[in-house]
Structure formats: C-alpha cells, structure tokens
Amino acid sequence: MADLYDEARDVMRQGHEAFRNRNTVGARDRYERALDLFRRAQREDTAQIFADELAKPIALVQRNIL
C-alpha cells in the first residue's frame, strides 16, 4: 500500500512539473493517474483495516465451531 502512495506522489510531482512547463494535457493526465492511485491505495487501506478488525471475531467463531 505504501508503494501505491509513493507512486501516486511521484506521478503528482510529474503533474506539477508538466504544469510548470505549460503542458496542461500532460499535467491533467498525470493528476488523474495520481488520483486513481490514491483512491486505489485508500481502498486497500480500508480493506486492510476491516480485515484486521474482523480477524479476531472470525478466529473466535472458528474456534467455537471446531
């Protein structure tokens, strides 16, 4: 997940650089890509949080079933 955030930050920096160079189309493309990466990383973080929260109750249920 940290890799996604790092990649998103790199792409965002590339977007800033493209914008400074007046390459608005390139900047927009990079900003959109960065936003997609941030959203994907956020979804994975959320999924991991839920998995961590559910791990203990699932283990308890499995122990009681077996």
Secondary structure per residue as TSV (DSSP state, phi and psi in degrees):
chain	resnum	aa	ss	phi	psi
A	1	M	-	360.0	-40.5
A	2	A	H	-61.0	-32.9
A	3	D	H	-62.7	-38.5
A	4	L	H	-64.8	-42.9
A	5	Y	H	-63.6	-42.1
A	6	D	H	-63.0	-43.9
A	7	E	H	-63.3	-41.7
A	8	A	H	-62.0	-41.7
A	9	R	H	-64.4	-40.1
A	10	D	H	-63.4	-44.0
A	11	V	H	-65.0	-38.1
A	12	M	H	-64.6	-41.6
A	13	R	H	-60.9	-39.4
A	14	Q	H	-62.8	-37.8
A	15	G	H	-64.1	-41.9
A	16	H	H	-60.8	-44.0
A	17	E	H	-64.5	-42.8
A	18	A	H	-62.7	-39.9
A	19	F	H	-65.0	-42.6
A	20	R	H	-61.2	-31.1
A	21	N	T	-88.6	12.3
A	22	R	T	63.9	25.4
A	23	N	-	-96.9	78.8
A	24	T	H	-68.5	-34.9
A	25	V	H	-67.0	-45.0
A	26	G	H	-62.8	-39.6
A	27	A	H	-63.5	-47.1
A	28	R	H	-59.3	-44.4
A	29	D	H	-60.7	-42.9
A	30	R	H	-69.7	-39.7
A	31	Y	H	-63.4	-41.1
A	32	E	H	-64.5	-41.2
A	33	R	H	-63.7	-43.5
A	34	A	H	-61.2	-42.8
A	35	L	H	-62.0	-42.4
A	36	D	H	-60.4	-42.7
A	37	L	H	-66.1	-42.2
A	38	F	H	-61.8	-42.6
A	39	R	H	-63.9	-42.6
A	40	R	H	-63.3	-43.8
A	41	A	H	-62.8	-39.7
A	42	Q	H	-64.7	-41.9
A	43	R	H	-61.5	-42.4
A	44	E	H	-66.7	-38.6
A	45	D	H	-62.4	-44.6
A	46	T	H	-62.6	-43.2
A	47	A	H	-61.9	-39.9
A	48	Q	H	-67.3	-38.2
A	49	I	H	-61.7	-46.6
A	50	F	H	-63.6	-41.0
A	51	A	H	-62.5	-42.3
A	52	D	H	-64.0	-41.4
A	53	E	H	-68.3	-32.4
A	54	L	H	-88.3	-14.3
A	55	A	H	-59.5	-45.4
A	56	K	H	-67.6	-50.0
A	57	P	H	-60.8	-36.6
A	58	I	H	-65.2	-42.2
A	59	A	H	-62.8	-40.2
A	60	L	H	-63.5	-43.4
A	61	V	H	-65.2	-43.9
A	62	Q	H	-62.7	-39.4
A	63	R	H	-63.8	-39.4
A	64	N	H	-73.1	-28.5
A	65	I	H	-75.5	-41.0
A	66	L	-	-81.3	360.0
